[in-house]
Amino acid sequence: MDASTHDGPPADGGSGSRTGLTLTTAAFLFLLLRLFAVTDHQWGTAFAVLHTLDLEDSVGIVLGTVMADSVAAAVALALLVPLVVFRTYERWRRPRRDPWDAETHGPPDLVDGLVPAIALVTMATYVWSFHAWWLPPAALLVGVVFHGLQRGARPGGRRRRAVIWAGHHLGTLLVTALLVGAATVSTPWVPQERIALRGGTEIRGYVMQAEPGFLKVLTAHDRAFRILADSDVTARTELADH
Protein backbone atom coordinates (compact mmCIF):
# COMPACT_ATOMS: atom_id res chain seq x y z
CA MET A 1 0.00 0.00 0.00
CA ASP A 2 1.26 3.48 -0.85
CA ALA A 3 2.68 5.36 2.15
CA SER A 4 1.00 8.55 0.97
CA THR A 5 -2.30 6.96 1.93
CA HIS A 6 -1.31 7.34 5.58
CA ASP A 7 0.87 10.46 5.51
CA GLY A 8 -1.29 12.80 3.47
CA PRO A 9 -3.11 15.78 5.00
CA PRO A 10 -6.54 15.16 6.49
CA ALA A 11 -9.49 15.62 4.21
CA ASP A 12 -11.45 18.85 4.34
CA GLY A 13 -14.50 16.91 5.44
CA GLY A 14 -12.79 15.97 8.71
CA SER A 15 -11.87 19.58 9.41
CA GLY A 16 -15.40 20.69 8.62
CA SER A 17 -16.83 18.05 10.95
CA ARG A 18 -14.56 19.19 13.78
CA THR A 19 -15.55 22.82 13.21
CA GLY A 20 -19.23 21.91 13.22
CA LEU A 21 -18.83 19.88 16.40
CA THR A 22 -16.97 22.75 18.08
CA LEU A 23 -19.70 25.26 17.20
CA THR A 24 -22.41 22.86 18.33
CA THR A 25 -20.61 22.32 21.64
CA ALA A 26 -20.17 26.07 22.10
CA ALA A 27 -23.88 26.65 21.38
CA PHE A 28 -24.89 23.97 23.89
CA LEU A 29 -22.55 25.40 26.53
CA PHE A 30 -23.84 28.92 25.85
CA LEU A 31 -27.45 27.88 26.39
CA LEU A 32 -26.60 25.91 29.54
CA LEU A 33 -24.64 28.83 31.03
CA ARG A 34 -27.47 31.25 30.24
CA LEU A 35 -30.08 29.03 31.87
CA PHE A 36 -28.07 28.75 35.07
CA ALA A 37 -27.10 32.43 35.14
CA VAL A 38 -30.64 33.82 34.80
CA THR A 39 -32.10 31.39 37.36
CA ASP A 40 -29.46 31.92 40.06
CA HIS A 41 -28.23 28.36 39.44
CA GLN A 42 -31.48 26.76 40.57
CA TRP A 43 -31.69 23.45 38.75
CA GLY A 44 -35.48 23.08 38.81
CA THR A 45 -36.08 26.63 37.66
CA ALA A 46 -33.55 26.27 34.85
CA PHE A 47 -35.34 23.10 33.74
CA ALA A 48 -38.66 24.95 33.69
CA VAL A 49 -37.25 27.87 31.69
CA LEU A 50 -35.68 25.43 29.21
CA HIS A 51 -39.14 24.25 28.19
CA THR A 52 -40.16 27.78 27.20
CA LEU A 53 -37.48 27.96 24.50
CA ASP A 54 -37.70 27.12 20.81
CA LEU A 55 -34.93 26.75 18.24
CA GLU A 56 -36.09 30.01 16.69
CA ASP A 57 -35.20 31.79 19.95
CA SER A 58 -31.45 31.23 19.57
CA VAL A 59 -30.67 34.51 17.81
CA GLY A 60 -32.76 36.45 20.29
CA ILE A 61 -31.03 34.77 23.22
CA VAL A 62 -27.56 35.63 21.87
CA LEU A 63 -28.42 39.25 21.07
CA GLY A 64 -30.40 39.56 24.28
CA THR A 65 -27.39 38.42 26.28
CA VAL A 66 -25.23 41.13 24.71
CA MET A 67 -27.87 43.86 25.14
CA ALA A 68 -29.37 42.86 28.51
CA ASP A 69 -26.58 44.23 30.72
CA SER A 70 -25.37 47.70 29.75
CA VAL A 71 -22.13 47.41 31.73
CA ALA A 72 -21.19 44.08 30.16
CA ALA A 73 -22.03 45.46 26.73
CA ALA A 74 -19.80 48.51 27.30
CA VAL A 75 -16.85 46.36 28.35
CA ALA A 76 -17.29 44.09 25.34
CA LEU A 77 -17.49 47.05 22.95
CA ALA A 78 -14.45 48.78 24.45
CA LEU A 79 -12.34 45.64 24.06
CA LEU A 80 -13.60 44.09 20.84
CA VAL A 81 -14.31 47.10 18.59
CA PRO A 82 -10.68 48.31 18.47
CA LEU A 83 -9.53 44.74 17.87
CA VAL A 84 -11.96 44.40 14.95
CA VAL A 85 -10.84 47.72 13.44
CA PHE A 86 -7.16 46.93 13.94
CA ARG A 87 -7.55 43.52 12.31
CA THR A 88 -9.21 45.07 9.27
CA TYR A 89 -6.52 47.74 9.00
CA GLU A 90 -3.78 45.14 9.08
CA ARG A 91 -5.40 43.03 6.38
CA TRP A 92 -5.98 45.96 4.01
CA ARG A 93 -2.95 48.09 4.73
CA ARG A 94 -0.11 45.68 5.44
CA PRO A 95 -0.86 42.25 3.97
CA ARG A 96 1.83 39.59 4.34
CA ARG A 97 4.56 41.97 5.51
CA ASP A 98 5.42 40.02 8.65
CA PRO A 99 6.99 36.59 7.90
CA TRP A 100 5.11 34.86 10.67
CA ASP A 101 1.97 36.81 9.86
CA ALA A 102 2.06 35.55 6.27
CA GLU A 103 1.30 32.04 7.42
CA THR A 104 -2.25 32.93 8.36
CA HIS A 105 -2.82 36.30 6.73
CA GLY A 106 -5.14 35.91 3.74
CA PRO A 107 -6.39 38.53 1.31
CA PRO A 108 -9.10 40.91 2.55
CA ASP A 109 -12.70 40.17 1.64
CA LEU A 110 -16.17 41.69 2.04
CA VAL A 111 -16.48 40.46 5.63
CA ASP A 112 -13.40 42.51 6.55
CA GLY A 113 -15.35 45.62 5.66
CA LEU A 114 -18.74 44.64 7.07
CA VAL A 115 -17.60 43.45 10.49
CA PRO A 116 -15.93 46.75 11.58
CA ALA A 117 -18.86 48.71 10.13
CA ILE A 118 -21.31 46.69 12.22
CA ALA A 119 -19.08 47.07 15.29
CA LEU A 120 -18.86 50.86 14.89
CA VAL A 121 -22.61 51.23 14.30
CA THR A 122 -23.27 49.14 17.42
CA MET A 123 -20.94 51.36 19.46
CA ALA A 124 -22.53 54.53 18.10
CA THR A 125 -25.99 53.23 19.01
CA TYR A 126 -24.83 52.40 22.54
CA VAL A 127 -23.25 55.83 22.99
CA TRP A 128 -26.38 57.58 21.73
CA SER A 129 -28.73 55.47 23.87
CA PHE A 130 -26.83 55.70 27.16
CA HIS A 131 -25.01 59.02 26.55
CA ALA A 132 -21.80 57.07 27.16
CA TRP A 133 -19.48 59.63 25.57
CA TRP A 134 -16.56 58.09 27.43
CA LEU A 135 -16.81 54.84 25.46
CA PRO A 136 -15.11 55.93 22.18
CA PRO A 137 -12.07 57.39 24.03
CA ALA A 138 -11.87 54.18 26.09
CA ALA A 139 -11.96 52.04 22.95
CA LEU A 140 -9.38 54.32 21.34
CA LEU A 141 -7.10 53.87 24.35
CA VAL A 142 -7.45 50.08 24.08
CA GLY A 143 -6.63 50.33 20.38
CA VAL A 144 -3.54 52.45 21.07
CA VAL A 145 -2.30 49.92 23.64
CA PHE A 146 -2.96 47.05 21.25
CA HIS A 147 -1.22 48.88 18.40
CA GLY A 148 1.73 49.76 20.65
CA LEU A 149 2.18 46.15 21.70
CA GLN A 150 2.13 45.03 18.09
CA ARG A 151 4.58 47.68 16.93
CA GLY A 152 6.89 47.66 19.94
CA ALA A 153 7.25 43.91 20.24
CA ARG A 154 10.25 42.19 18.73
CA PRO A 155 9.46 40.57 15.34
CA GLY A 156 8.77 36.91 15.91
CA GLY A 157 8.60 37.43 19.68
CA ARG A 158 5.86 36.13 21.93
CA ARG A 159 4.10 39.44 22.41
CA ARG A 160 3.99 40.11 18.69
CA ARG A 161 2.72 36.62 18.00
CA ALA A 162 0.06 37.00 20.70
CA VAL A 163 -1.19 40.30 19.26
CA ILE A 164 -1.27 38.97 15.70
CA TRP A 165 -2.98 35.79 16.91
CA ALA A 166 -5.66 37.91 18.60
CA GLY A 167 -6.27 39.78 15.36
CA HIS A 168 -6.55 36.61 13.30
CA HIS A 169 -8.67 34.64 15.76
CA LEU A 170 -11.35 37.25 16.23
CA GLY A 171 -14.07 34.61 15.93
CA THR A 172 -12.56 32.61 18.78
CA LEU A 173 -12.38 35.73 20.93
CA LEU A 174 -15.99 36.63 20.15
CA VAL A 175 -17.19 33.13 21.07
CA THR A 176 -15.16 33.29 24.29
CA ALA A 177 -16.63 36.69 25.13
CA LEU A 178 -20.15 35.35 24.52
CA LEU A 179 -19.52 32.38 26.80
CA VAL A 180 -18.18 34.63 29.55
CA GLY A 181 -21.22 36.86 29.13
CA ALA A 182 -23.53 33.85 29.20
CA ALA A 183 -22.09 32.78 32.54
CA THR A 184 -21.98 36.22 34.19
CA VAL A 185 -24.95 38.22 32.87
CA SER A 186 -27.86 37.33 35.13
CA THR A 187 -30.40 39.49 33.29
CA PRO A 188 -32.60 37.34 31.02
CA TRP A 189 -32.83 37.98 27.28
CA VAL A 190 -36.32 39.50 27.48
CA PRO A 191 -37.35 42.88 28.97
CA GLN A 192 -38.47 43.14 32.56
CA GLU A 193 -42.16 43.87 33.04
CA ARG A 194 -44.44 45.08 35.81
CA ILE A 195 -47.42 42.73 35.81
CA ALA A 196 -50.59 43.87 37.60
CA LEU A 197 -52.77 41.09 38.98
CA ARG A 198 -56.38 40.86 39.97
CA GLY A 199 -56.81 42.06 43.54
CA GLY A 200 -54.36 44.96 43.25
CA THR A 201 -51.08 43.09 43.63
CA GLU A 202 -48.29 43.24 41.10
CA ILE A 203 -45.04 41.43 40.38
CA ARG A 204 -41.94 42.29 38.47
CA GLY A 205 -40.55 39.65 36.21
CA TYR A 206 -39.64 38.42 32.78
CA VAL A 207 -42.29 36.85 30.55
CA MET A 208 -40.47 33.83 29.18
CA GLN A 209 -43.47 32.55 27.23
CA ALA A 210 -46.90 33.97 26.40
CA GLU A 211 -49.48 31.49 25.17
CA PRO A 212 -53.26 31.84 24.87
CA GLY A 213 -54.61 31.44 28.38
CA PHE A 214 -51.42 31.84 30.43
CA LEU A 215 -48.05 33.52 30.94
CA LYS A 216 -44.86 31.83 32.10
CA VAL A 217 -42.94 34.34 34.20
CA LEU A 218 -39.51 34.34 35.82
CA THR A 219 -39.75 36.72 38.78
CA ALA A 220 -37.11 39.43 39.07
CA HIS A 221 -36.61 39.35 42.83
CA ASP A 222 -36.20 35.67 43.72
CA ARG A 223 -36.06 34.11 40.23
CA ALA A 224 -39.05 31.88 40.85
CA PHE A 225 -40.91 30.37 37.90
CA ARG A 226 -44.62 31.17 37.90
CA ILE A 227 -47.47 30.35 35.54
CA LEU A 228 -50.14 33.06 35.50
CA ALA A 229 -53.59 32.71 33.99
CA ASP A 230 -54.55 35.47 31.56
CA SER A 231 -57.71 36.06 33.58
CA ASP A 232 -55.57 37.03 36.61
CA VAL A 233 -53.49 39.59 34.68
CA THR A 234 -55.00 43.05 34.43
CA ALA A 235 -52.07 45.00 32.94
CA ARG A 236 -48.50 44.57 31.68
CA THR A 237 -45.96 47.41 31.56
CA GLU A 238 -42.49 47.02 30.09
CA LEU A 239 -39.77 48.59 32.22
CA ALA A 240 -37.27 50.22 29.91
CA ASP A 241 -34.82 51.18 32.68
CA HIS A 242 -34.45 48.71 35.55
N, C-alpha and C positions, 0 to 999 in steps of 0.2 A: 504494500500500500504506500502511496506517495506521502512523504513526510509533510508536504505542504497542507495535507488534509487536517493535520493536527496543529500546525504552527501558524496558520493564517489568522488574520484578525477576525474577531467575532462578527457575525452578521448583524446588519442594521436592525433586523427584527428583534434580536436579543436586547439591543440597547433601547429600542422603543418600548419593549415590554418592561424593562427595568424602570424607565422614566414614567410609564403609566402607573406602575405599582407604587413608585415613590409619591406621585401626585395623589393617588387614591389613599395611601396611608396618611399623607399630610391632611387631606380633606377629612378623613375619619377622626384624626387627632384633633383637628380644629373644632369639629362639631362637639366632640366629647369634652374638650376644655371649656367651650362656651357653655354647655349645659351645666357643668359643675360650677363655673364662675358665677352665673346669674342666679343660681339656686343656693348659694352659700354652701356648696358641697354637701347638699342633702340628697342622698341617693334616691329616695322615694319621689321627691319633688322633681329631680332631674328626669326620672323615668316618666313621670306624668307629662312634663313639658315636651319630652321627646315625641310623644304621640300627638302633639299638636302640629308637628312639622311635616311638610311635604318636600319632595325633591325640588319643586319650583321655588322653594324658599331659600335656596342656597345662596343665590346672589344677594338677596336682601339681608341675609344673616351676615355675610362678609362685609358688605357696605355699612350695614347697621353697626357692626363692631367698630369700624373705623370712625364712624360719625357719632356714636353714642356718647363717648367721653371726650369732651373738648380738650382736656389737658393731654390725654394720650394722643389725640389727633395732632395737637400742636408739636409734641415731641417727635412724632413720626415725620411730620412735614419738615421740621427743622433739620432732621438728620438725613432723610431720604431725598428731598428735592435737590439739594446741592450735589449729592452723589449722582443723581440722574442727569443733571445738567453737565457735570464734569465728565461723565462717561460719554455723553453725546459729543461734547467738545473734542475729546481725545480721538474719537473715531472719525470725525470729520476733518479735524485740523491736522492731526499728527498720526496718520495711519502707518503702522509697521515701522516706526522709527526706532523703537527700543527692541533689541534682539530678543529678549525674553518675551516682550509684549507681542512680537510677531507670531508667536506660537498659537495664540488664541485670538488675535485681533483680526476680525474679518472686515470686509468692506461695509460701509454704512448702508442702511436700508430705510424704508419708510417708517418702520417702528422707531428708529432712532430719532426721528423728528416728532412723531406723535406722542411718545411717552413723556418727554420733557414738557411738551405743550400741555398735556393733561395735568402733569404735576404742578405747573405754574398756575393754570386756571384754578385748580383745587386750592392752592395756597391763597390766591387772590380772593376766592370766595370765602375762605375762612377768615381772612383779614377783614373783609368787608362786613361779614356777619357778626364777628365778635369784637370789632374795632381793635384787633391785635396788631397794632402798627409796629410792635417790637419784633414780630415774627420774621419779616424779610431781613432785617439786620442780623438777627440770630442765625438764620440760614446762611447769610453771606459770610458770617464769621466761621461757621462750620466749613463752608466751601474754601475759605482762605486757608484754614488749618489743613484741610485735606490736600489742597493744592501745594501747600508748603511742604508737607510730608513727602509728596510725590516728587517734587522738584529737588528738595534738599537731601533726599536719601541717596545713598551710593548706588549707581547702576548695578543691577543684579543682586543688591543687598536685600535683607529680609523685609525692611520697612517698605522699600519700593515694590517688592513683589506683593506684599500685603495690600498696599494701596491699589495696585493694578488689578489684583485678584478681586478686590471689592468692587471695582468698576465693571469688571467683566462678569461677575456673578451677582448682578443686581437682582435677578429673579430669586436666587437663593436667599438673599438678604430680605427681600420683600416677604417671602414665605415665612422666614424666621420671625420677622416683625409681626406678621399676622398671628402666628402661634403664640408669641409673647402677649400680644393684645388679647387673644382669645382667653388666655389663662388669667389675666390681670384685670380686664375691664368687666366689672360686675354689673354694669348697666345693660339690660336686655336690648335687643335689636329693634324694638318697637317703642313708640313714644309712651311716656307715662300719662295716665289719665286719672281724673277725679270722677269717680262713679257714684252718683247719687242713688240711694236705694229707697224703696218704699218704707215709710215710717220715719224719714228724716235723717237717717244715718248715711254716711258716705265712706268710701274707701279709696285709697290711692293705690294704683297698681298698673300692670301692663297686660293688655288684652292679647293673649297669645293665640286665641282662636275665637272667631265669631261665627256661629252657625245659627240657622233659624231655630229659635226657641231657647238658646242659652249662650253664655259667654264663659270662656275659660280664662281665668285671671290669675296672674302671679302678683301677689301683693308686694308693695314697695317696702314696707316696714320690716316684716319678718319673713318675706319670701315664702309665703304659704300658697299652695295651689288651691284655688276655689272655682267652683262651677256655679254660675249665677243664672237663674232663669230670667228670660227677657221680661217677664211680667213683674219682676222685683226691681228692675232697673228703670228709674224715672228720668235720668239724664246722664250724659257722658260729656266731659270737657277735657280736651287735650291740653296738657301742661307743657308749654313751649320751653319754659325755663324752670328747671327743677334741680 
